[in-house]
Amino acid sequence: MAERFERHKQPWTADEIHKLHTLAKKGMALKAIAKALTRSEESVKIRAKNDGLGIVKLR
């Protein structure tokens, strides 16, 4: 069963945004970044797109 995220629609903090940029530049996969930030993959994908970041999606 999929994990539930209790942080539904929480605003992004400056630390989370910085960590997202750092992990994306290292080439981490979407799933790994989402888990590290304790956010949904969809949330991470949307934020990365808004910030102009490319994220790898491993299968």
C-alpha positions as a Markdown table, in Angstrom:
| # | Residue | x | y | z |
|---|---|---|---|---|
| 1 | Met | 0.0 | 0.0 | 0.0 |
| 2 | Ala | 1.2 | 3.5 | -0.8 |
| 3 | Glu | 2.7 | 5.6 | 2.0 |
| 4 | Arg | 0.5 | 8.4 | 3.4 |
| 5 | Phe | 1.8 | 11.9 | 3.7 |
| 6 | Glu | 0.5 | 13.8 | 6.6 |
| 7 | Arg | 2.0 | 17.0 | 5.4 |
| 8 | His | -0.7 | 17.6 | 2.7 |
| 9 | Lys | -0.4 | 21.0 | 1.0 |
| 10 | Gln | 2.2 | 22.3 | 3.4 |
| 11 | Pro | 4.3 | 25.3 | 2.1 |
| 12 | Trp | 7.9 | 24.6 | 1.1 |
| 13 | Thr | 10.5 | 25.9 | 3.5 |
| 14 | Ala | 13.8 | 27.5 | 2.4 |
| 15 | Asp | 15.7 | 24.5 | 3.7 |
| 16 | Glu | 13.6 | 22.1 | 1.8 |
| 17 | Ile | 14.0 | 24.0 | -1.4 |
| 18 | His | 17.8 | 24.2 | -1.0 |
| 19 | Lys | 17.9 | 20.4 | -0.3 |
| 20 | Leu | 15.7 | 19.8 | -3.4 |
| 21 | His | 18.1 | 21.7 | -5.6 |
| 22 | Thr | 21.1 | 20.0 | -4.1 |
| 23 | Leu | 19.7 | 16.5 | -4.5 |
| 24 | Ala | 18.4 | 17.2 | -8.0 |
| 25 | Lys | 21.9 | 18.5 | -9.1 |
| 26 | Lys | 23.5 | 15.3 | -7.7 |
| 27 | Gly | 21.2 | 13.3 | -10.1 |
| 28 | Met | 19.1 | 11.5 | -7.5 |
| 29 | Ala | 15.9 | 9.9 | -8.6 |
| 30 | Leu | 12.5 | 11.4 | -8.0 |
| 31 | Lys | 11.4 | 8.7 | -5.5 |
| 32 | Ala | 14.6 | 9.1 | -3.5 |
| 33 | Ile | 14.3 | 12.9 | -3.3 |
| 34 | Ala | 10.6 | 12.6 | -2.3 |
| 35 | Lys | 11.5 | 10.2 | 0.5 |
| 36 | Ala | 14.4 | 12.4 | 1.7 |
| 37 | Leu | 12.1 | 15.4 | 1.9 |
| 38 | Thr | 9.1 | 13.4 | 3.3 |
| 39 | Arg | 7.0 | 14.8 | 0.5 |
| 40 | Ser | 5.0 | 13.1 | -2.3 |
| 41 | Glu | 6.6 | 12.4 | -5.6 |
| 42 | Glu | 4.0 | 14.6 | -7.3 |
| 43 | Ser | 4.8 | 17.5 | -4.9 |
| 44 | Val | 8.5 | 17.2 | -5.6 |
| 45 | Lys | 7.9 | 17.0 | -9.4 |
| 46 | Ile | 5.8 | 20.1 | -9.4 |
| 47 | Arg | 8.2 | 22.1 | -7.3 |
| 48 | Ala | 11.2 | 21.0 | -9.4 |
| 49 | Lys | 9.3 | 22.0 | -12.6 |
| 50 | Asn | 8.5 | 25.4 | -11.2 |
| 51 | Asp | 12.1 | 25.9 | -10.3 |
| 52 | Gly | 13.4 | 24.7 | -13.7 |
| 53 | Leu | 15.1 | 21.6 | -12.3 |
| 54 | Gly | 15.5 | 18.3 | -14.1 |
| 55 | Ile | 14.9 | 15.2 | -12.1 |
| 56 | Val | 15.6 | 11.7 | -13.1 |
| 57 | Lys | 12.8 | 9.2 | -12.9 |
| 58 | Leu | 14.1 | 5.7 | -12.4 |
| 59 | Arg | 11.9 | 2.7 | -12.9 |
